[in-house]
């Protein structure tokens, strides 16, 4: 146990050191003056600009805007997926339909529907929410569908034996039993949504000069403020890591790992 | 007759329909189980013994016939007939041992108050010998302990009948016989009616008052053996061996199941996940059938 923990710490330390070395290389390489500083700024400049952008509140506002749209898109996707998966559970015909639609639309990258969405919904936040929804809804449905199907029949019968049926049976037995799959679905959906929001905003911000992180990067590039472009990318990486490593790992440790329900 | 206490099974038949054919699993079953009785059902695999139990629990709907519990026809699953399965997955892995039992009390609305639910749960966990394991999660328990939790959970809602579908079938021989003794004690303490399905002859003799022997194709009652051996029952008792031979010959002669060695190899081939426990109990049967010189 202790030995194991030491291994994990060693591994993390090793990785952090490597990343720090890469960052040092970046700084030194930029300082040689071989490359035009406009295209390849020093890391120290990037970090300094990032701090300025955070202090001025600009990047925080952009981040908030992105997260706000993602929350909307993900919430819609969760509702859609829940309805689809529950209907599929009730009827094998609907299940076939859901699987067919999933097979056709799942491989389609979310961003590729943007042109059509712009025509239908215009270039506003609504379109970005729609792209986020489209990017995240398929992995959610797929995992929820598989999760509900893999609930052991015995557990359902135990619930029925105790008088549970319909919504109570779903809520008290099926959903908790499918939770490992639901968590995986949410993880993938979050990653897709995060990527989709940045990508969609690169094409247009949102109406009235409002936009999220993608729009921030796009605008800074337009004004050739390359240090800020890198700064925006840093924020994207850090937020992604925080949600993945802290939020999801935290939930996982307190649920599926504690219950001995980890998939694999 | 219809207001008789206990369970009355009248002319029960069950046919399963698949795309191409229909299989008659049970035919013309008539059986009365009195209140507080301990009945074993034994038969070769495929004789419909589990189907019969599932019909009693109303997980399956009989094609013909009916089931009366205390004179009332029962057609839906309910907490008056609680099932304990062989499968370890029957416990909810996301709930602790205590919460698994409380779940039953809560879902069945047997006990509404949280504090009382907790007291009831602890009482029944104590009954099955799991005091001290209340806050464990199922994956932290051994197979035998999991089955104890399942029994506690089923008993907690105070059913009229406990239906047990080879509950010790996946346990090793030692755990199995320990749980058989425990189940007998629990039965005496709670006075619950138990219908216990098994394919293990020893188990059926050790536990029950009556042994219902089924035969296959279609599943029907071959004979009912009264078991009045003095308790506690021991395999060393010559009467035990007579009883064993009797049931063994009933199973063999009339059901046409192959000799034990063939069954042993057949099962090993058929079921790669055959547990050590099941293997041991089969090996034991082989040993009994062919005692060394």
Interface residues (C-beta under 8 A of the other chain):
Chain A: X152 X154 X155 X157 X158 X159 X160 X161 X162 X163 X164 X168 X172 X173 X176 X177 X179 X255 X258 X259 X260 X261
Chain B: X57 X59 X77 X78 X79 X81 X82 X83 X85 X87 X89 X90 X92 X93 X94 X103 X104 X107 X108 X109 X137 X138 X139 X140 X157
